[in-house]
């Protein structure tokens, strides 16, 4: 009988489901210890400090306070939750005031459409921090990575994209959504097949990366084909003398190939060319002094509470504005505002000159190089010398009444600054959520697909929903597919390539965990449902589709919770003794 079982397991290795115990040294093993031993475990376990960024919350709760003092421990948990809310507020403020406006400016400047900007600029901006984190930890076990990347994909497509459709329904580009979902489904299916037996070959990993490269090539080909069609229509219109506004096909092509700036509140379109002309005319009719009202202008823009918004807000809005004011004030000191819908595109001479000093210091602090040395001199000192020189040059060559010719350089600074803040705060959110996961006694696999997935997707959540509120729903919706695909293909693919290259046979061991296959099957189902419903509705993104997407994610979460509680058996595992298998 044992001989038969051995033959079957060799012949059908993919049908053998082992139940893995927690890896020794895994921080989630703290849940099995008595309260008196948890502090020592936190101190001696390296994985408990792997997600610490600025502050060690687990050490604070289990060592500084201690679980034995139940009342103080619960107060500590409440403090952690409060800090989490502050981080969420900071993410929302960064996305709304700095990140989203500058995305529209960059897309308009380089001449790409909303959807292309969503799957490239926004996807890279939201996904690059997660990619760097995944690639930098190639030696760690893959269970958390599978749960985190797949769970984040489900969260972004289900919750974030579904919320976008509920906020502002819009017609979806058929070719774009078919392309995005087909590539995403293929990538998930390929990863499922490759990782099913726990072996990930070098060629398997290369294909995963190649899928995303091919996806980007197809995106750009689609864009240039539409651009070519737009030029042909414009040529025909110019020959016939008809007004472009009367041609519906022309308007549709413009929407699919150009970035149209909208007002931040009502989502109304703005003609940038006319705005530039009006500013030029206004400036040259009355030439004020070069530094006219420079300090008044500075204090008006550094004030985080705006008079018009304050007067129009209700009591809740005013309380929220007061709570957000300190965070927004700090952000304004370090990140420039570049917004086509703002006065002078956000240019404030004295404040923007000051950014030449504060932005580099913030960059050094976030990257950890602030107190490093170069040629036996502090790095911050070198930056201080360069910044002061640049500040003098900018002060001499600019005016208060209009932005300088090099103002677009500030768009890159605003983009980089926003990414750094989102990256730093999102990492702190991950650390906070992991600590709460330990308090709630979540397993490692459940921790990855829920807490880590939510934490690493928090930037996507705030950025994409803020964009949708501002009227850029197509960009936000496209990023909900392009961003997770970017993270999954490059994050998992590059990690597995590095792991495989370290082995003599070029085969990396991969472990999806108890919930890995749950994520894969539900993600494929969610993507297929989105495509099917859009086919039925003529590619009209409706609120009902948003509800369906959110419900699918909630069902997935319920399925995982029931599996975690061993009420049901998740895909890919069975609750048997270790080493026992079923076929």
NORHUHU-V728741 format. One record per residue. RES is the residue in one small letter. SS is DSSP state (hx for helix, st for strand, lp for the rest). PSI is psi in whole degrees, 0 to 359 (* if undefined). NEAR is the number of other C-alpha atoms within 12 Angstrom. Layout:
<<RES | SS | PSI | NEAR> <RES | SS | PSI | NEAR>>
This chain:
<<x | lp | 316 | 7> <x | hx | 327 | 9> <x | hx | 319 | 9> <x | hx | 316 | 10> <x | hx | 320 | 18> <x | hx | 319 | 16> <x | hx | 318 | 13> <x | hx | 320 | 18> <x | hx | 328 | 22> <x | hx | 324 | 15> <x | hx | 322 | 13> <x | lp | 68 | 17> <x | hx | 333 | 20> <x | hx | 348 | 23> <x | hx | 5 | 22> <x | lp | 118 | 27> <x | lp | 105 | 32> <x | lp | 149 | 28> <x | lp | 113 | 25> <x | lp | 140 | 24> <x | lp | 165 | 20> <x | lp | 139 | 22> <x | lp | 135 | 23> <x | lp | 135 | 16> <x | lp | 356 | 22> <x | lp | 134 | 29> <x | hx | 333 | 37> <x | hx | 348 | 36> <x | hx | 352 | 27> <x | hx | 336 | 36> <x | hx | 340 | 26> <x | hx | 357 | 19> <x | lp | 154 | 19> <x | lp | 161 | 16> <x | hx | 325 | 23> <x | hx | 340 | 18> <x | hx | 356 | 20> <x | hx | 323 | 32> <x | hx | 315 | 27> <x | hx | 324 | 22> <x | hx | 317 | 29> <x | hx | 317 | 35> <x | hx | 324 | 22> <x | hx | 353 | 18> <x | lp | 119 | 22> <x | hx | 323 | 18> <x | hx | 340 | 27> <x | hx | 346 | 32> <x | hx | 4 | 25> <x | lp | 335 | 25> <x | lp | 16 | 30> <x | lp | 130 | 25> <x | lp | 289 | 23> <x | lp | 328 | 21> <x | lp | 139 | 23> <x | lp | 94 | 27> <x | hx | 326 | 38> <x | hx | 317 | 42> <x | hx | 320 | 30> <x | hx | 315 | 27> <x | hx | 313 | 34> <x | hx | 343 | 37> <x | hx | 306 | 25> <x | hx | 315 | 21> <x | hx | 304 | 25> <x | lp | 138 | 29> <x | lp | 345 | 28> <x | lp | 324 | 19> <x | lp | 90 | 17> <x | hx | 317 | 15> <x | hx | 313 | 14> <x | hx | 325 | 19> <x | hx | 317 | 25> <x | hx | 326 | 20> <x | hx | 324 | 18> <x | hx | 319 | 29> <x | hx | 319 | 30> <x | hx | 321 | 18> <x | hx | 320 | 20> <x | hx | 318 | 31> <x | hx | 321 | 24> <x | hx | 316 | 17> <x | hx | 323 | 23> <x | hx | 319 | 29> <x | hx | 320 | 23> <x | hx | 319 | 26> <x | hx | 318 | 33> <x | hx | 318 | 34> <x | hx | 319 | 31> <x | hx | 321 | 37> <x | hx | 315 | 44> <x | hx | 319 | 34> <x | hx | 318 | 37> <x | hx | 316 | 43> <x | hx | 316 | 45> <x | hx | 316 | 35> <x | hx | 328 | 38> <x | hx | 308 | 45> <x | hx | 309 | 45> <x | hx | 315 | 51> <x | hx | 320 | 44> <x | hx | 333 | 45> <x | hx | 316 | 52> <x | hx | 322 | 46> <x | hx | 314 | 40> <x | hx | 316 | 38> <x | hx | 319 | 34> <x | hx | 321 | 30> <x | hx | 317 | 23> <x | hx | 357 | 18> <x | lp | 41 | 21> <x | lp | 165 | 33> <x | lp | 174 | 42> <x | hx | 312 | 42> <x | hx | 320 | 41> <x | hx | 319 | 48> <x | hx | 325 | 45> <x | hx | 318 | 44> <x | hx | 356 | 43> <x | hx | 283 | 37> <x | hx | 307 | 38> <x | hx | 320 | 45> <x | hx | 317 | 39> <x | hx | 318 | 33> <x | hx | 316 | 41> <x | hx | 327 | 49> <x | hx | 337 | 44> <x | hx | 319 | 32> <x | hx | 318 | 33> <x | hx | 323 | 41> <x | hx | 313 | 33> <x | hx | 323 | 22> <x | hx | 316 | 29> <x | hx | 316 | 33> <x | hx | 329 | 27> <x | hx | 348 | 20> <x | lp | 47 | 24> <x | lp | 341 | 29> <x | lp | 349 | 19> <x | lp | 165 | 26> <x | lp | 146 | 30> <x | lp | 353 | 36> <x | hx | 313 | 36> <x | hx | 322 | 40> <x | hx | 316 | 45> <x | hx | 310 | 47> <x | hx | 320 | 41> <x | hx | 310 | 44> <x | hx | 316 | 48> <x | hx | 319 | 54> <x | hx | 323 | 47> <x | hx | 321 | 46> <x | hx | 317 | 49> <x | hx | 317 | 48> <x | hx | 314 | 46> <x | hx | 314 | 50> <x | hx | 318 | 49> <x | hx | 303 | 45> <x | hx | 307 | 39> <x | hx | 308 | 42> <x | hx | 322 | 49> <x | hx | 320 | 41> <x | hx | 322 | 38> <x | hx | 316 | 44> <x | hx | 327 | 40> <x | hx | 327 | 27> <x | hx | 311 | 29> <x | lp | 89 | 32> <x | lp | 149 | 28> <x | st | 157 | 27> <x | st | 134 | 24> <x | lp | 139 | 35> <x | lp | 115 | 34> <x | hx | 311 | 25> <x | hx | 320 | 24> <x | hx | 314 | 38> <x | hx | 325 | 36> <x | hx | 315 | 28> <x | hx | 312 | 29> <x | hx | 314 | 42> <x | hx | 322 | 34> <x | hx | 314 | 27> <x | hx | 318 | 34> <x | hx | 315 | 41> <x | hx | 317 | 35> <x | hx | 317 | 28> <x | hx | 316 | 41> <x | hx | 317 | 45> <x | hx | 319 | 28> <x | hx | 316 | 29> <x | hx | 321 | 43> <x | hx | 314 | 34> <x | hx | 316 | 24> <x | hx | 323 | 31> <x | hx | 0 | 34> <x | lp | 326 | 30> <x | lp | 11 | 28> <x | lp | 10 | 30> <x | st | 129 | 29> <x | st | 106 | 38> <x | st | 166 | 32> <x | hx | 319 | 28> <x | hx | 324 | 25> <x | hx | 315 | 31> <x | hx | 322 | 38> <x | hx | 321 | 30> <x | hx | 321 | 27> <x | hx | 315 | 40> <x | hx | 320 | 30> <x | hx | 329 | 25> <x | hx | 316 | 31> <x | hx | 322 | 38> <x | hx | 315 | 23> <x | hx | 323 | 21> <x | hx | 314 | 32> <x | hx | 320 | 31> <x | hx | 316 | 18> <x | hx | 319 | 22> <x | hx | 313 | 32> <x | hx | 324 | 24> <x | hx | 315 | 18> <x | hx | 317 | 26> <x | hx | 314 | 31> <x | hx | 329 | 22> <x | hx | 316 | 18> <x | hx | 322 | 29> <x | hx | 318 | 25> <x | hx | 319 | 17> <x | hx | 322 | 21> <x | hx | 316 | 26> <x | hx | 322 | 19> <x | hx | 318 | 17> <x | hx | 318 | 26> <x | hx | 323 | 24> <x | hx | 317 | 17> <x | hx | 321 | 17> <x | hx | 318 | 19> <x | hx | 330 | 13> <x | hx | 320 | 12> <x | hx | 340 | 12> <x | lp | 8 | 14> <x | lp | 150 | 15> <x | lp | 134 | 17> <x | hx | 327 | 23> <x | hx | 339 | 15> <x | hx | 357 | 12> <x | lp | 112 | 19> <x | hx | 322 | 13> <x | hx | 323 | 19> <x | hx | 316 | 27> <x | hx | 321 | 19> <x | hx | 317 | 23> <x | hx | 321 | 28> <x | hx | 320 | 28> <x | hx | 324 | 29> <x | hx | 346 | 34> <x | hx | 351 | 35> <x | lp | 154 | 32> <x | lp | 116 | 34> <x | lp | 119 | 39> <x | lp | 136 | 37> <x | st | 155 | 30> <x | lp | 142 | 24> <x | lp | 335 | 26> <x | lp | 307 | 18> <x | lp | 357 | 16> <x | lp | 25 | 20> <x | lp | 147 | 16> <x | st | 149 | 20> <x | lp | 140 | 23> <x | lp | 104 | 18> <x | hx | 323 | 25> <x | hx | 316 | 14> <x | hx | 323 | 12> <x | hx | 318 | 20> <x | hx | 318 | 20> <x | hx | 317 | 13> <x | hx | 320 | 17> <x | hx | 317 | 22> <x | hx | 315 | 19> <x | hx | 319 | 14> <x | hx | 320 | 16> <x | hx | 320 | 20> <x | hx | 350 | 13> <x | hx | 325 | 10> <x | lp | 112 | 13> <x | lp | 96 | 16> <x | lp | 170 | 16> <x | lp | 158 | 14> <x | lp | 323 | 21> <x | lp | 39 | 22> <x | lp | 123 | 20> <x | lp | 42 | 18> <x | hx | 321 | 26> <x | hx | 323 | 16> <x | hx | 317 | 17> <x | hx | 321 | 25> <x | hx | 311 | 25> <x | hx | 330 | 20> <x | hx | 320 | 22> <x | hx | 335 | 29> <x | hx | 348 | 32> <x | lp | 116 | 25> <x | lp | 346 | 28> <x | lp | 114 | 27> <x | lp | 137 | 20> <x | hx | 312 | 14> <x | hx | 313 | 10> <x | hx | 322 | 15> <x | hx | 317 | 20> <x | hx | 327 | 13> <x | hx | 344 | 13> <x | lp | 151 | 17> <x | lp | 190 | 12> <x | hx | 323 | 12> <x | hx | 318 | 12> <x | hx | 323 | 17> <x | hx | 321 | 20> <x | hx | 317 | 14> <x | hx | 321 | 22> <x | hx | 321 | 27> <x | hx | 319 | 21> <x | hx | 324 | 20> <x | hx | 341 | 29> <x | hx | 312 | 25> <x | hx | 320 | 21> <x | hx | 316 | 29> <x | hx | 324 | 34> <x | hx | 315 | 28> <x | hx | 317 | 23> <x | hx | 321 | 37> <x | hx | 330 | 37> <x | hx | 335 | 34> <x | hx | 335 | 36> <x | lp | 129 | 46> <x | lp | 151 | 46> <x | lp | 123 | 47> <x | lp | 107 | 38> <x | lp | 119 | 37> <x | lp | 338 | 40> <x | lp | 357 | 32> <x | lp | 163 | 27> <x | hx | 130 | 23> <x | hx | 30 | 29> <x | hx | 23 | 30> <x | hx | 1 | 37> <x | lp | 127 | 39> <x | lp | 107 | 43> <x | hx | 302 | 42> <x | hx | 320 | 35> <x | hx | 318 | 36> <x | hx | 327 | 42> <x | hx | 319 | 36> <x | hx | 329 | 29> <x | hx | 336 | 35> <x | hx | 337 | 36> <x | hx | 313 | 32> <x | hx | 323 | 29> <x | hx | 312 | 36> <x | hx | 323 | 34> <x | hx | 320 | 30> <x | hx | 319 | 30> <x | hx | 316 | 30> <x | hx | 324 | 25> <x | hx | 314 | 22> <x | hx | 320 | 26> <x | hx | 351 | 21> <x | lp | 12 | 18> <x | lp | 8 | 20> <x | lp | 319 | 22> <x | lp | 17 | 19> <x | lp | 168 | 18> <x | st | 149 | 16> <x | st | 119 | 14> <x | lp | 43 | 9> <x | lp | 27 | 11> <x | st | 138 | 15> <x | st | 141 | 17> <x | hx | 321 | 23> <x | hx | 332 | 28> <x | hx | 318 | 23> <x | hx | 314 | 24> <x | hx | 324 | 29> <x | hx | 318 | 24> <x | hx | 313 | 19> <x | hx | 319 | 18> <x | hx | 317 | 23> <x | hx | 321 | 22> <x | hx | 315 | 18> <x | hx | 323 | 21> <x | hx | 319 | 25> <x | hx | 317 | 20> <x | hx | 314 | 14> <x | hx | 323 | 29> <x | hx | 323 | 25> <x | hx | 325 | 17> <x | hx | 7 | 20> <x | lp | 167 | 27> <x | lp | 166 | 29> <x | lp | 338 | 33> <x | lp | 353 | 29> <x | lp | 152 | 33> <x | lp | 147 | 34> <x | lp | 172 | 26> <x | lp | 334 | 13> <x | lp | 19 | 16> <x | hx | 332 | 33> <x | hx | 337 | 28> <x | hx | 327 | 23> <x | hx | 337 | 37> <x | hx | 319 | 34> <x | hx | 322 | 30> <x | hx | 317 | 32> <x | hx | 320 | 43> <x | hx | 311 | 39> <x | hx | 320 | 34> <x | hx | 318 | 40> <x | hx | 317 | 46> <x | hx | 319 | 41> <x | hx | 317 | 36> <x | hx | 313 | 41> <x | hx | 319 | 44> <x | hx | 311 | 38> <x | hx | 314 | 36> <x | hx | 321 | 37> <x | hx | 322 | 45> <x | hx | 322 | 37> <x | hx | 324 | 36> <x | hx | 318 | 44> <x | hx | 315 | 42> <x | hx | 318 | 38> <x | hx | 316 | 43> <x | hx | 323 | 39> <x | hx | 320 | 43> <x | hx | 317 | 41> <x | hx | 325 | 32> <x | hx | 323 | 36> <x | hx | 321 | 33> <x | hx | 322 | 33> <x | lp | 358 | 18> <x | lp | 48 | 23> <x | lp | 147 | 30> <x | lp | 170 | 38> <x | hx | 316 | 42> <x | hx | 315 | 45> <x | hx | 326 | 44> <x | hx | 320 | 43> <x | hx | 313 | 38> <x | hx | 345 | 46> <x | hx | 286 | 45> <x | hx | 309 | 36> <x | hx | 320 | 42> <x | hx | 317 | 40> <x | hx | 316 | 40> <x | hx | 316 | 43> <x | hx | 347 | 49> <x | lp | 3 | 49> <x | hx | 326 | 44> <x | hx | 317 | 53> <x | hx | 318 | 54> <x | hx | 306 | 43> <x | hx | 318 | 39> <x | hx | 311 | 49> <x | hx | 318 | 50> <x | hx | 323 | 37> <x | hx | 319 | 37> <x | hx | 317 | 47> <x | hx | 319 | 42> <x | hx | 328 | 33> <x | lp | 356 | 35> <x | lp | 1 | 35> <x | lp | 55 | 45> <x | hx | 324 | 40> <x | hx | 319 | 43> <x | hx | 314 | 49> <x | hx | 317 | 51> <x | hx | 319 | 53> <x | hx | 322 | 45> <x | hx | 334 | 47> <x | hx | 341 | 53> <x | hx | 316 | 52> <x | hx | 323 | 47> <x | hx | 304 | 53> <x | hx | 325 | 54> <x | hx | 319 | 50> <x | hx | 311 | 47> <x | hx | 316 | 49> <x | hx | 309 | 46> <x | hx | 311 | 45> <x | hx | 318 | 36> <x | hx | 307 | 38> <x | hx | 317 | 51> <x | hx | 311 | 45> <x | hx | 321 | 35> <x | hx | 315 | 40> <x | hx | 327 | 47> <x | hx | 314 | 33> <x | hx | 317 | 30> <x | hx | 317 | 31> <x | hx | 323 | 28> <x | hx | 338 | 22> <x | lp | 347 | 18> <x | lp | 148 | 17> <x | lp | 325 | 11> <x | lp | 6 | 15> <x | lp | 38 | 21> <x | st | 121 | 25> <x | st | 143 | 34> <x | st | 131 | 32> <x | lp | 138 | 36> <x | lp | 118 | 35> <x | lp | 339 | 45> <x | lp | 176 | 43> <x | lp | 331 | 40> <x | lp | 3 | 42> <x | hx | 312 | 44> <x | hx | 330 | 37> <x | hx | 311 | 40> <x | hx | 316 | 45> <x | hx | 310 | 42> <x | hx | 318 | 29> <x | hx | 325 | 38> <x | hx | 317 | 43> <x | hx | 317 | 34> <x | hx | 317 | 29> <x | hx | 314 | 40> <x | hx | 317 | 43> <x | hx | 323 | 28> <x | hx | 318 | 28> <x | hx | 312 | 40> <x | hx | 318 | 32> <x | hx | 315 | 24> <x | hx | 319 | 27> <x | hx | 325 | 32> <x | hx | 320 | 21> <x | hx | 328 | 15> <x | lp | 12 | 19> <x | lp | 34 | 16> <x | lp | 41 | 23> <x | st | 113 | 26> <x | st | 105 | 37> <x | lp | 166 | 28> <x | hx | 326 | 24> <x | hx | 322 | 23> <x | hx | 321 | 38> <x | hx | 318 | 33> <x | hx | 317 | 26> <x | hx | 316 | 30> <x | hx | 318 | 40> <x | hx | 320 | 30> <x | hx | 319 | 24> <x | hx | 318 | 31> <x | hx | 320 | 39> <x | hx | 324 | 22> <x | hx | 318 | 24> <x | hx | 315 | 36> <x | hx | 318 | 32> <x | hx | 318 | 21> <x | hx | 318 | 26> <x | hx | 320 | 35> <x | hx | 317 | 26> <x | hx | 324 | 18> <x | hx | 322 | 27> <x | hx | 323 | 30> <x | lp | 1 | 17> <x | lp | 30 | 17> <x | lp | 321 | 14> <x | lp | 169 | 17> <x | lp | 117 | 23> <x | lp | 163 | 33> <x | lp | 140 | 28> <x | lp | 3 | 33> <x | lp | 161 | 35> <x | lp | 148 | 28> <x | lp | 75 | 25> <x | lp | 177 | 17> <x | lp | 156 | 14> <x | lp | 133 | 16> <x | lp | 341 | 16> <x | lp | 142 | 20> <x | lp | 161 | 24> <x | lp | 154 | 22> <x | lp | * | 19>>
